[in-house]
Amino acid sequence: MNIAKVEAGGKNIAVVSGSEILIGDVQSALDLMATVQYETGCDRIVINKSLLSESFFDLKTRLAGEILQKFVNYRVKLAIIGDFSVYSSRSFQDFIYECNSGNDILFLPTERQAIEKLSMLQ
């Protein structure tokens, strides 16, 4: 796992990259938050969808809700980047829409857009 710290709009944002799945369950999400906080002091994270378990994107598993609730509880803003058009589930598309309408969790196509949006959130 690599963590790069970038500054945008007066906010520090951690961009997490890697070649293997980093979030597969609630505990690994908590571990990621703790690691990012410890190494960078950032409470805003950008992560590629390829670093999340595929079961995250199946709402029937409830994994997405459980994980994202932890980010909200710990006041960590998260942007997940990638191509989400591959998920044809209407409920998942609605989930993305609802998340993007809020101030904590974002699903965006590019790292640049994610950094820009996270820098504007309160």
LINTA-V963467 format. One record per pair of residues at least 4 apart in sequence whose C-alpha atoms are under 6 Angstrom apart, sorted by the first residue. I is the first residue (numbers start at 1). GAP is how many residues later the second one is. Records with the same first field share a line. If there is no record, write none. Layout:
# LINTA-V963467
I = GAP, GAP
This chain:
# LINTA-V963467
1 = 16, 17
2 = 14, 15, 16
3 = 12, 13
4 = 10, 11
5 = 8, 9
6 = 6, 7
7 = 4, 5
8 = 111
9 = 110
11 = 108
12 = 30
13 = 29, 31, 32
14 = 31
15 = 30, 31
16 = 31
21 = 30, 31
22 = 29
23 = 5, 6, 29
24 = 29
26 = 41
34 = 4
35 = 4
36 = 4
37 = 4, 5
43 = 33
44 = 32, 33, 34
45 = 33
46 = 32, 33, 34
47 = 33
48 = 32, 33
49 = 31, 32, 33
56 = 7, 8
64 = 4
65 = 4
71 = 4, 5
77 = 27, 28
78 = 27
79 = 26, 27, 28, 35
80 = 27
81 = 26, 27, 28, 29
82 = 27
83 = 26
99 = 6, 7
100 = 6
114 = 4
